[in-house]
Amino acid sequence: MAHMKKSSLATALKQNRPFVSLEQEAYLSMLRTASDLSRAVDQFFRPFDITPSQYNVLRILRGAGADGLCRNEISERMVTATPDMSRLLDRMERAGWVTRERAEDDRRQVSTYITESGMKLLETLETPIREFLARLFDGTAVNDLKTILKFNDQIRTQLS
């Protein structure tokens, strides 16, 4: 019987037995990669004193422009689900990156806007983020990146 080479994932997980299926290995590989990417991104943002979720909110609000967005609209646009958007926005307001205003006609409606300070932070991060992502995917062929996008879209479509 031929000896199968252990995958790098099996080695990383210190797994001695083979995966149940190729699908299981692909699933676990994606989870592990997402976790490793998340850790790297957290470390990247730490010196800037901002979290990836806060950065995501600032980008969303910059895109919304002068209209701002309510909490639920921000939540719907987040890259990763954020369980307590109210608390996240509270911290961002205290940092001076966002401001919130109640609507005159409906006091329950609260819109969130990016501040000048939030815009400056995004500008400060623009080049470092571009360089970080370039380093992260250095040596990865364009066609491979496109394949990753295609497969991720396919999987998300199946989940929805």
N, C-alpha and C positions, 0 to 999 in steps of 0.2 A: 504494500500500500504506500503510495507516494505521500511524503510529508509536506503538508501545506504550510507555507510561510505565514507566520503570524502577522496580522495587519498592524499598522502603527496605532490604530485605535485600541486593539486588543492589548498591545504593549502598554499604552498610556493608562488603560483601565486595569492593568495587571490581571488580565483575564486569561486563564489557561485553556478553558474549554471553548470550542468554536461557537460563534453566534448561532442562534436558532435559525436565522434566515438572512439573506442578503438585505431584505427590507429592514429587519431589526438592526443590522449593522449600519445601514444608511441613516436610519432614524437616530440611533445613538451617536453617530458621527456628527450629524447636524446639531444635536443638543450640545455635544461637547464643544464643537466649534463656536456655537453661539455663546456659550459660557466663557470660552477663552477670549472671544472678541469683546464681550461685555466687560471682562476684567481689564483688558488692555485699554478700552475706551474710558473706563472709570479712572484708571491711572493717568491717562492723558489729561483728563479734565481737572483732576485734583489740584494742580498748582494754580489753576485759574479760579478756584473756589466756586465751582459750579458743577452740577451733576448733569449727566447726559439728558435726563428728563427735563431739567430746567432749560438746557440749551435747545431742546426740541420745542418747548413752549415758546421760547423767544423767536425761533425761526418761524413758527406758525403765526405768531402775532405780527411779526414783521410783514409776512405775506398778506395778512388781513388788512393791513394799512390803517387808515383813520377810522374805519368802521369798528375795529375791535371785534372780539368774539366772546360769547358767553362760555361758561365753564364746560358745558356739555359739548359745544362745538369744538373746543380745544381738545377734549378727551377723544372725540371721534377721529381727530386728525393725528393723534400721537402714533409714533412708530411702534412703541411698546406700550401695553396697557399700563395705566397708572391708577392704582386703586383709590388714592385719596387726593384728587385734584385740588380740592379746596385748601388742604393743608400745604400742598406744593405752591399754590398761588399765594397763600399767606406768607410763606418764606420768601418768595420772590418779590412780593410787595415790600416786605421789611428791608430787603436788599436794595430796593429802589429801582428794580429792573422793569416792574410792571405797575400799573395803577388800575384801580377798579372804580366803576361809577354805576350807581343805580339809575335806571331809566326813570324819567319824570312821569311818564304815563302809566308805567307798571313797575311798582317798587320791588317786585320779586325778580325782575329782570336786571341782572348785573353784567355789565360788559367789562372785559379786561383789555387793556391797551399796553403796548410796549412803550417804555419811556426812552428819553434821550440816552440815559445811562445804559439801558438794555441794548439800544442800537449800537452804542460805542463798544460794549462788550462783544457783540457779534462781529463788529469790524475787527476788533483785536484778535478774535479767534479765527478769522477767515483764512489767513495764510498758514498758521500752525496746523489747522485741521486739514487743509489741502495737502500739506507736506506729510502729516501723520498717515493719511489714507494712502498716499503714494508709497510710503515706506511699507505699510501694512500689506499692500498688494504688489510690492516690487517683485519682478520676475514672473508674475502671473500674466499669461498671454491674454490679449483682448478677447479672443474667441472663447477662452476658458471663462472669463468674467461674464461674457454674454450667455454661456451655457449655464452658469450658476443662476443668473437672473431668470432664464427660461424655466429651469427646474423649480426654482423657488416660486415663481408665478403659478406654475402647474400645481404644486402642492397646496398653495394658499387657495387656489380655485377649487380644488377638491374638498378643502375644509369648509368652504363657505356654502 
